[in-house]
Amino acid sequence: MKMQTMVICAAVSVLTACASTTKPGTVGVQRQQLMLVSAEKVEQMALVNYTQQNRDAQTRGKLVTKGAEYARLKKIADRLQAHVTSFRDDAAKWNWQLALIDAPVINATCAPGGKITFYTGLVRTLKLTDDEIAIIMGHEIAHALREHGRERVSRAYAQNALSTTALMAAPNSQAQIEAANTVAHYLYTLPNSRQNESEADAMGLELAARAGYRPEASVAVWRKMQALDKKAGDRKAGDSEPAEFTSTHPSHDTRIADLTAMLPKVTPLYQAAAPQAAGKQTVAKQAATKR
């Protein structure tokens, strides 16, 4: 994979440069990436799809915008977003958004530009703790910070799977909506490479630790996923990866082993952040009580 990227980068050097979209952070992610499509264009397309998703959910009465579940996720998102500059400074200026959709779907995503989607099915079915939610959300945010979606769209463009005409479709046109749906296929539906998933695991783990969430929760999350998929597999022979979230991720055993190996790197970050995070929670609870 590295050799392939180097060859492609050399071939298109007159058009674009290969570079790392993020700072390495403590976990040391610094692979060179091929980017043939602009971040602005990918974010524009992703926003079209995100807006349509939320509009459809709202029409069905499934878009959650208030209440305890939404407030819980929003608090976690805010804490994680406070540390995105550990990987890239410009992300602090992104228009971060959170959509919570009430559906029995085991999935979560973060679209380019910081557009987060969580499904109640993920939180409720796995009975996720705040630490576990932070691990999953941090992982998805990491995909956006690292611009894995843009990278995949660029590869599709290089392979002529996406046309210049589609990417240049006029705003708010039917052509743009169709192009956005095509781009969404590369952003969300196709499985990420093992390399991309490993990067998102590492960066998401660091984000969660910096925000004061227990990094050991990463192992607990994937053990829950593993148990869920085994249960589903027992019900339907051969269906060992039924959840949408896990269908686009590496095997559980591999991920658990890799995350366990990364814990020594990020645990000091958590230890430094935990007292401060606890203090902020205490202040918030006292303020709520006074109201």
Rosetta blueprint (number, residue, H / E / L):
1 M L
2 K H
3 M H
4 Q H
5 T H
6 M H
7 V H
8 I H
9 C H
10 A H
11 A H
12 V L
13 S L
14 V L
15 L L
16 T L
17 A L
18 C L
19 A E
20 S L
21 T L
22 T L
23 K L
24 P L
25 G L
26 T L
27 V L
28 G L
29 V L
30 Q L
31 R L
32 Q L
33 Q E
34 L L
35 M L
36 L L
37 V L
38 S L
39 A H
40 E H
41 K H
42 V H
43 E H
44 Q H
45 M H
46 A H
47 L H
48 V H
49 N H
50 Y H
51 T H
52 Q H
53 Q H
54 N H
55 R H
56 D H
57 A H
58 Q H
59 T H
60 R L
61 G L
62 K L
63 L E
64 V E
65 T L
66 K L
67 G L
68 A H
69 E H
70 Y H
71 A H
72 R H
73 L H
74 K H
75 K H
76 I H
77 A H
78 D H
79 R H
80 L H
81 Q H
82 A L
83 H L
84 V H
85 T H
86 S H
87 F L
88 R L
89 D H
90 D H
91 A H
92 A H
93 K H
94 W L
95 N L
96 W L
97 Q E
98 L E
99 A E
100 L E
101 I E
102 D L
103 A L
104 P L
105 V L
106 I L
107 N L
108 A E
109 T E
110 C E
111 A E
112 P L
113 G L
114 G L
115 K E
116 I E
117 T E
118 F E
119 Y E
120 T H
121 G H
122 L H
123 V H
124 R H
125 T H
126 L L
127 K L
128 L L
129 T L
130 D H
131 D H
132 E H
133 I H
134 A H
135 I H
136 I H
137 M H
138 G H
139 H H
140 E H
141 I H
142 A H
143 H H
144 A H
145 L H
146 R H
147 E L
148 H H
149 G H
150 R H
151 E H
152 R H
153 V H
154 S H
155 R H
156 A H
157 Y H
158 A H
159 Q L
160 N L
161 A L
162 L L
163 S L
164 T H
165 T H
166 A H
167 L H
168 M L
169 A L
170 A L
171 P L
172 N L
173 S L
174 Q H
175 A H
176 Q H
177 I H
178 E H
179 A H
180 A H
181 N H
182 T H
183 V H
184 A H
185 H H
186 Y H
187 L H
188 Y H
189 T H
190 L L
191 P L
192 N L
193 S L
194 R H
195 Q H
196 N H
197 E H
198 S H
199 E H
200 A H
201 D H
202 A H
203 M H
204 G H
205 L H
206 E H
207 L H
208 A H
209 A H
210 R H
211 A L
212 G L
213 Y L
214 R L
215 P L
216 E L
217 A H
218 S H
219 V H
220 A H
221 V H
222 W H
223 R H
224 K H
225 M H
226 Q H
227 A H
228 L H
229 D H
230 K H
231 K H
232 A H
233 G H
234 D H
235 R H
236 K L
237 A L
238 G L
239 D L
240 S L
241 E L
242 P L
243 A L
244 E H
245 F H
246 T H
247 S H
248 T L
249 H L
250 P L
251 S L
252 H H
253 D H
254 T H
255 R H
256 I H
257 A H
258 D H
259 L H
260 T H
261 A H
262 M H
263 L H
264 P H
265 K H
266 V H
267 T H
268 P H
269 L H
270 Y H
271 Q H
272 A H
273 A H
274 A H
275 P H
276 Q H
277 A H
278 A H
279 G H
280 K H
281 Q H
282 T H
283 V H
284 A H
285 K H
286 Q H
287 A H
288 A H
289 T H
290 K H
291 R L
